[in-house]
Amino acid sequence: MNAAVVGLVAGMALAFAGWFGGFGAFVLVAVLGAVGWAVGWFAENGRPRDFFERSERRRR
C-alpha cells in the first residue's frame, strides 16, 4: 500500500476518534497506531537493533 494512502487512512482514523471520542480517544488511537507501526516494522525487518542502528547512521 502506498505511504500516502496509509497516512490518509491514519489521519482519518485520528480525526474520527477526536471528533466522536474527544481528546482522550485521539491520543489512544495515536498511541495504538504507533505501537502497531512498530510491531509491523519489527515483524517485517527483523531485529529491533536494526531500527536503532539505522537511525544512528542517519545522524552522522
N, C-alpha and C positions, 0 to 999 in steps of 0.2 A: 504494500500500500504506500502511496506517495506521502512524504513527510508533511506536505501542506494539508492533505486531506486528514491525516491523523491530528494535526494541530487544530484544524477546523472542528473536528468532532470533539476533541478535548475542550476547546473553548466553548462550544455549545453546551456540553455537559456541565461545565462550571457555571455558565450563565443560567441554565435551568435550576441548578442547585441553589445558586444565590437568590434567584427570583422567588422560588417557591419555598425554600427552606431557611433562608436567611444566611447570615454570615457564617454561622457555625457549620451549616451544611456545605457552604462554599469551601471552607477550609478543609473539612473532612474529605470532600471529593478531590481537592487538590493534593492532599497528603496521600490518599489511596492511589491516585493516579501516578504520583511519583514513585511509590512503592511498587506498583505494577510495572512501571517502566524499568526500574532497577532489576526486578526479578526477570523480566523478559530479556534485558541486556545480558545479565549473567547466564541465563539459560542458552542464549544464542552464542555468546562469545567465550564462555568457559570460566576461567578463574577470575575472582574479584581482583587479584593483583594486577591483571592486565589493564583494568579500568584505571587504577591509580597510577601505574607506570606510564600509561599513555598520556594522562593529564600532566604528569611531571615533565615529560618530554616536550609538551607544547609550551610550557613556561620558559624553557631555555632558549 
